[in-house]
Amino acid sequence: MNEDVFIRKTTNYRIWIDETGIGRIRILKRINFKTLASLFEELHGEIKKRINEGKVHIVFYISKSLYEEMSVNAKDFLGFCQSCMGIKFELVLIGL
């Protein structure tokens, strides 16, 4: 694995930036809204440091059950990231 690849692992989530500059967030267990916002802020900043031009691209992986439990505020925040922050955002619901 490339040393320049940013990665963080906890029991609740994984975040990383792959070799192509795409940020990825994988939620494993419930996290609070503040943590979700902090993950996006940190990942967005790291990606901006690495790309010269173009939109920040983030892929968000979450199980269907966790997504269904997610608060309205968290879902609205994800929509805001896509529509107002100029982020190319993908939501991948994982069926377990």
C-alpha positions in Angstrom: 0.0 0.0 0.0 1.2 3.5 -0.8 2.5 5.5 2.2 0.6 8.6 1.0 -2.7 6.9 1.4 -4.6 8.4 4.3 -6.4 5.9 6.5 -8.0 5.8 9.9 -9.6 2.8 11.6 -11.8 2.7 14.7 -14.3 0.1 15.9 -17.1 2.4 14.6 -15.8 3.5 11.2 -13.0 3.4 8.6 -12.0 6.4 6.5 -9.4 6.4 3.8 -8.3 8.1 0.6 -7.4 5.7 -2.1 -4.6 6.0 -4.7 -6.9 7.8 -7.1 -7.8 10.5 -4.6 -11.3 9.3 -3.8 -12.3 9.6 -0.1 -14.2 6.7 1.4 -16.1 6.4 4.7 -17.4 3.0 5.9 -19.7 3.2 9.0 -19.5 -0.1 11.0 -21.5 0.9 14.1 -23.7 3.8 15.1 -21.9 7.2 15.4 -23.3 10.5 16.6 -23.9 13.4 14.3 -20.9 15.4 15.5 -18.6 12.5 14.6 -20.1 12.2 11.1 -19.6 15.9 10.5 -16.0 15.7 11.8 -15.3 12.7 9.5 -16.5 14.7 6.5 -14.5 17.8 7.5 -11.3 15.9 8.0 -11.6 13.8 4.8 -12.6 16.8 2.7 -9.5 18.7 3.9 -7.2 15.8 3.2 -8.6 15.3 -0.3 -8.3 19.0 -1.1 -4.6 18.8 -0.2 -4.1 16.0 -2.6 -6.0 17.0 -5.7 -5.1 19.9 -8.0 -8.4 20.4 -9.6 -11.9 19.1 -9.8 -14.5 18.1 -7.3 -13.8 16.3 -4.1 -15.2 12.8 -4.5 -16.4 10.9 -1.4 -18.0 7.5 -1.2 -20.0 6.7 1.9 -20.7 3.1 2.8 -23.3 2.2 5.3 -25.5 -0.9 6.0 -29.2 -0.5 5.2 -30.1 -1.1 8.8 -27.8 1.7 10.1 -29.0 4.0 7.3 -32.7 3.5 8.4 -31.7 4.4 11.9 -29.8 7.5 10.9 -31.3 10.8 12.1 -33.0 13.2 9.7 -30.3 15.7 10.5 -27.6 13.3 9.4 -29.4 12.5 6.2 -29.9 16.2 5.5 -26.2 16.8 6.2 -25.3 14.2 3.6 -27.6 16.0 1.1 -26.0 19.4 2.0 -22.5 18.0 1.3 -23.5 17.0 -2.1 -25.6 20.0 -3.2 -23.8 22.9 -1.5 -20.2 22.0 -1.0 -19.4 20.9 -4.5 -18.6 17.3 -3.5 -19.3 14.4 -5.8 -20.9 12.2 -3.3 -22.0 8.5 -3.6 -24.0 6.7 -1.0 -23.6 2.9 -1.1 -26.2 0.9 1.0 -24.8 -2.4 2.0 -27.2 -5.3 2.5 -26.0 -7.6 5.3 
